[in-house]
Amino acid sequence: MNVASVEQSREALLPKRLERLAGLNASETDALAGAFGPAKKISADRELVSEGEEPSHVHVLIDGWAAH
């Protein structure tokens, strides 16, 4: 399995995980899956949102960790 396939697999699993954890029904899960953009790899030591910035979108961390 290549890296792109692994990333797509992880991306596809997130709505299903949320379905189980939050008790979403099938139509809610489908709507959620359609709301996600493509997964992106973010390098270490990169700011996702800077202090005082008003972000235009939400970041969902699929793998790894982030700190404030």
DSSP file (Angstrom, degrees, kcal/mol; ACC not computed):
  #  RESIDUE AA STRUCTURE BP1 BP2  ACC     N-H-->O    O-->H-N    N-H-->O    O-->H-N    TCO  KAPPA ALPHA  PHI   PSI    X-CA   Y-CA   Z-CA
    1    1 A M              0   0    0      0, 0.0     2,-0.1     0, 0.0     0, 0.0   0.000 360.0 360.0 360.0 129.9    0.0    0.0    0.0
    2    2 A N     >  -     0   0    0      1,-0.1     4,-1.9     4,-0.0     5,-0.2  -0.293 360.0-101.3 -83.3 172.2    1.5    3.4   -1.0
    3    3 A V  H  > S+     0   0    0      1,-0.2     4,-2.4     2,-0.2     5,-0.2   0.885 120.9  54.1 -61.7 -41.0    1.6    6.5    1.2
    4    4 A A  H  > S+     0   0    0      1,-0.2     4,-2.4     2,-0.2    -1,-0.2   0.897 108.3  50.0 -61.2 -40.0   -1.4    8.1   -0.6
    5    5 A S  H  > S+     0   0    0      2,-0.2     4,-2.2     1,-0.2    -1,-0.2   0.892 109.9  50.4 -65.8 -39.2   -3.5    5.0    0.0
    6    6 A V  H  X S+     0   0    0     -4,-1.9     4,-2.3     2,-0.2    -2,-0.2   0.924 111.3  48.3 -64.1 -44.4   -2.6    5.0    3.7
    7    7 A E  H  X S+     0   0    0     -4,-2.4     4,-2.4     1,-0.2    -2,-0.2   0.908 112.1  49.0 -63.4 -42.2   -3.6    8.7    4.0
    8    8 A Q  H  X S+     0   0    0     -4,-2.4     4,-2.2     1,-0.2    -1,-0.2   0.882 110.0  52.2 -64.8 -37.8   -6.9    8.1    2.2
    9    9 A S  H  X S+     0   0    0     -4,-2.2     4,-1.5     2,-0.2    -2,-0.2   0.926 111.0  46.2 -64.4 -44.6   -7.6    5.2    4.5
   10   10 A R  H  X S+     0   0    0     -4,-2.3     4,-1.1     1,-0.2    -2,-0.2   0.916 112.5  51.1 -62.4 -43.3   -7.0    7.3    7.6
   11   11 A E  H  < S+     0   0    0     -4,-2.4     3,-0.3     1,-0.2    -1,-0.2   0.881 109.9  49.7 -62.4 -39.4   -9.1   10.1    6.2
   12   12 A A  H  X S+     0   0    0     -4,-2.2     4,-0.7     1,-0.2    -1,-0.2   0.787 106.5  56.9 -71.4 -27.8  -12.0    7.7    5.4
   13   13 A L  H  X S+     0   0    0     -4,-1.5     4,-2.5    -3,-0.2     5,-0.2   0.779  89.2  74.6 -75.5 -26.7  -11.9    6.2    8.9
   14   14 A L  H  X S+     0   0    0     -4,-1.1     4,-2.5    -3,-0.3     5,-0.2   0.922  95.6  46.4 -58.8 -49.9  -12.4    9.5   10.8
   15   15 A P  H  > S+     0   0    0      0, 0.0     4,-2.1     0, 0.0    -1,-0.2   0.886 113.1  51.7 -60.2 -35.1  -16.1    9.9   10.0
   16   16 A K  H  X S+     0   0    0     -4,-0.7     4,-1.9     2,-0.2    -2,-0.2   0.894 109.1  49.8 -67.0 -39.0  -16.7    6.3   11.0
   17   17 A R  H  X S+     0   0    0     -4,-2.5     4,-2.6     1,-0.2     5,-0.2   0.928 112.0  47.8 -63.2 -43.7  -14.9    6.8   14.3
   18   18 A L  H  X S+     0   0    0     -4,-2.5     4,-2.9     1,-0.2     6,-0.5   0.856 106.5  58.5 -65.8 -33.6  -17.0    9.8   15.0
   19   19 A E  H  X>S+     0   0    0     -4,-2.1     4,-1.0    -5,-0.2     5,-1.0   0.934 111.8  40.6 -59.0 -46.6  -20.2    7.9   14.0
   20   20 A R  H  <5S+     0   0    0     -4,-1.9    -2,-0.2     3,-0.2    -1,-0.2   0.923 119.9  43.3 -68.8 -44.7  -19.4    5.3   16.7
   21   21 A L  H  <5S+     0   0    0     -4,-2.6    -2,-0.2     1,-0.2    -3,-0.2   0.876 124.6  32.3 -71.9 -38.2  -18.3    7.8   19.4
   22   22 A A  H  <5S-     0   0    0     -4,-2.9    -1,-0.2    -5,-0.2    -2,-0.2   0.458 104.5-118.9-101.6  -1.8  -21.0   10.5   18.9
   23   23 A G  T  <5 +     0   0    0     -4,-1.0    -3,-0.2    -5,-0.3    -4,-0.2   0.856  48.4 174.9  69.3  35.2  -23.8    8.2   17.9
   24   24 A L      < -     0   0    0     -5,-1.0    -1,-0.2    -6,-0.5     2,-0.1  -0.410  25.8-128.4 -72.6 149.1  -24.3    9.7   14.5
   25   25 A N     >  -     0   0    0     -2,-0.1     4,-2.3     1,-0.1     5,-0.2  -0.405  34.3 -93.3 -88.0 176.0  -26.8    8.2   12.0
   26   26 A A  H  > S+     0   0    0      1,-0.2     4,-2.4     2,-0.2     5,-0.2   0.874 124.3  49.5 -61.0 -41.8  -25.8    7.3    8.4
   27   27 A S  H  > S+     0   0    0      2,-0.2     4,-2.1     1,-0.2    -1,-0.2   0.871 111.5  49.5 -68.7 -34.9  -26.9   10.6    6.9
   28   28 A E  H  > S+     0   0    0      2,-0.2     4,-2.3     1,-0.2    -2,-0.2   0.896 111.3  49.6 -67.3 -40.1  -25.0   12.6    9.5
   29   29 A T  H  X S+     0   0    0     -4,-2.3     4,-2.6     2,-0.2    -2,-0.2   0.913 110.9  49.4 -64.6 -42.6  -21.9   10.5    8.9
   30   30 A D  H  X S+     0   0    0     -4,-2.4     4,-1.8     2,-0.2    -2,-0.2   0.914 111.4  49.2 -62.3 -43.0  -22.2   11.0    5.1
   31   31 A A  H  X S+     0   0    0     -4,-2.1     4,-0.7     1,-0.2    -1,-0.2   0.908 112.3  48.4 -63.0 -41.6  -22.6   14.8    5.6
   32   32 A L  H >X S+     0   0    0     -4,-2.3     3,-1.0     1,-0.2     4,-0.7   0.913 108.5  53.1 -64.6 -43.5  -19.5   14.9    7.8
   33   33 A A  H >< S+     0   0    0     -4,-2.6     3,-0.6     1,-0.3    -1,-0.2   0.861 108.3  51.6 -61.3 -35.4  -17.5   12.8    5.4
   34   34 A G  H 3< S+     0   0    0     -4,-1.8    -1,-0.3     1,-0.2    -2,-0.2   0.654 101.6  62.6 -75.1 -15.1  -18.3   15.3    2.6
   35   35 A A  H << S+     0   0    0     -3,-1.0     2,-0.3    -4,-0.7    -1,-0.2   0.691  83.8  92.5 -83.9 -19.3  -17.2   18.2    4.8
   36   36 A F    <<  -     0   0    0     -4,-0.7     3,-0.1    -3,-0.6   -25,-0.0  -0.554  63.6-148.5 -80.0 137.7  -13.6   17.2    5.1
   37   37 A G        -     0   0    0     -2,-0.3     3,-0.1     1,-0.2    -1,-0.1  -0.244  47.7 -58.7 -84.1-175.4  -11.0   18.5    2.6
   38   38 A P        -     0   0    0      0, 0.0    -1,-0.2     0, 0.0     2,-0.1  -0.347  60.5-104.2 -67.4 147.7   -8.0   16.4    1.7
   39   39 A A        -     0   0    0     -3,-0.1     2,-0.4   -32,-0.0   -32,-0.0  -0.440  38.0-161.0 -69.2 145.1   -5.7   15.2    4.4
   40   40 A K        -     0   0    0     -2,-0.1     2,-0.5    -3,-0.1    -3,-0.0  -0.980  16.9-128.7-129.5 141.9   -2.4   17.1    4.6
   41   41 A K        -     0   0    0     -2,-0.4     2,-0.5     0, 0.0    -2,-0.0  -0.778  24.5-158.2 -85.5 131.8    0.9   16.2    6.2
   42   42 A I        -     0   0    0     -2,-0.5     3,-0.1     4,-0.0     4,-0.1  -0.951  14.0-128.2-113.9 128.4    2.1   19.0    8.5
   43   43 A S    >   -     0   0    0     -2,-0.5     3,-0.9     1,-0.1     0, 0.0  -0.286  35.3 -87.3 -72.9 159.7    5.8   19.1    9.4
   44   44 A A  T 3  S+     0   0    0      1,-0.2    -1,-0.1     3,-0.0     3,-0.1  -0.255 109.6  24.6 -62.6 152.5    7.1   19.4   12.9
   45   45 A D  T 3  S+     0   0    0      1,-0.2     2,-0.4    -3,-0.1    -1,-0.2   0.716  88.7 134.5  64.7  24.6    7.4   22.8   14.5
   46   46 A R    <   -     0   0    0     -3,-0.9     2,-0.4    -4,-0.1    -1,-0.2  -0.882  55.2-127.3-105.0 135.4    4.8   24.4   12.2
   47   47 A E        -     0   0    0     -2,-0.4     3,-0.2     1,-0.2    -3,-0.0  -0.662  17.3-170.6 -79.6 130.0    2.1   26.6   13.6
   48   48 A L  S    S+     0   0    0     -2,-0.4     2,-0.4     1,-0.4    -1,-0.2   0.851  81.8   9.2 -83.7 -39.9   -1.4   25.7   12.6
   49   49 A V  S    S-     0   0    0      6,-0.1    -1,-0.4     4,-0.0     2,-0.2  -0.988  78.1-139.2-141.5 129.5   -2.9   28.9   14.0
   50   50 A S    >   -     0   0    0     -2,-0.4     3,-2.1    -3,-0.2     2,-0.0  -0.569  38.6 -85.5 -87.5 153.0   -0.9   31.9   15.2
   51   51 A E  T 3  S+     0   0    0      1,-0.3    -1,-0.1    -2,-0.2     3,-0.1  -0.323 116.0  14.6 -57.3 132.2   -1.8   33.8   18.3
   52   52 A G  T 3  S+     0   0    0      1,-0.3    -1,-0.3    -3,-0.1     2,-0.2   0.283  96.1 129.3  85.6 -10.5   -4.4   36.5   17.5
   53   53 A E    <   -     0   0    0     -3,-2.1    -1,-0.3     1,-0.0    -4,-0.0  -0.523  54.5-142.0 -77.3 142.7   -5.2   34.9   14.1
   54   54 A E        -     0   0    0     -2,-0.2    -1,-0.0    -3,-0.1    -3,-0.0  -0.887  26.0-139.6-102.8 101.3   -8.9   34.3   13.2
   55   55 A P        -     0   0    0      0, 0.0    -6,-0.1     0, 0.0     3,-0.1  -0.229   8.9-149.8 -64.6 149.0   -8.7   31.0   11.3
   56   56 A S  S    S+     0   0    0      1,-0.0     2,-0.3     2,-0.0    -2,-0.0   0.524  78.7  17.7 -93.7  -7.9  -10.9   30.5    8.3
   57   57 A H  S    S-     0   0    0      2,-0.0     2,-0.4     0, 0.0    -1,-0.0  -0.930  80.8-100.9-153.2 173.9  -11.3   26.8    8.8
   58   58 A V        -     0   0    0     -2,-0.3     2,-0.5    -3,-0.1    -2,-0.0  -0.825  23.6-142.5-105.5 140.3  -10.9   24.0   11.3
   59   59 A H        -     0   0    0     -2,-0.4     2,-0.5     2,-0.0   -11,-0.0  -0.873  10.6-161.9 -98.8 133.9   -8.0   21.6   11.6
   60   60 A V        -     0   0    0     -2,-0.5     2,-0.7     0, 0.0    -2,-0.0  -0.975  13.5-142.0-115.9 118.5   -8.7   18.0   12.6
   61   61 A L        +     0   0    0     -2,-0.5     3,-0.1     1,-0.2     5,-0.1  -0.707  24.3 173.3 -83.9 115.0   -5.7   16.1   13.8
   62   62 A I        +     0   0    0     -2,-0.7     2,-0.3     1,-0.3    -1,-0.2   0.823  68.1   8.8 -90.2 -36.5   -5.9   12.5   12.5
   63   63 A D  S    S+     0   0    0      2,-0.0    -1,-0.3     0, 0.0     2,-0.2  -0.998 109.9  19.2-147.9 142.0   -2.5   11.3   13.7
   64   64 A G  S    S-     0   0    0     -2,-0.3     2,-0.3    -3,-0.1    -3,-0.0  -0.657  79.5 -84.0  99.9-156.7    0.2   12.7   15.9
   65   65 A W        -     0   0    0     -2,-0.2     2,-0.3     2,-0.0    -3,-0.1  -0.974  24.9-157.8-151.3 162.8   -0.2   15.5   18.5
   66   66 A A        -     0   0    0     -2,-0.3     2,-0.3    -5,-0.1    -2,-0.0  -0.951   9.5-151.8-139.8 158.0   -0.1   19.2   18.8
   67   67 A A              0   0    0     -2,-0.3    -2,-0.0     1,-0.1     0, 0.0  -0.937 360.0 360.0-133.1 155.5    0.5   21.6   21.7
   68   68 A H              0   0    0     -2,-0.3    -1,-0.1     0, 0.0     0, 0.0   0.404 360.0 360.0 -90.8 360.0   -0.6   25.1   22.7
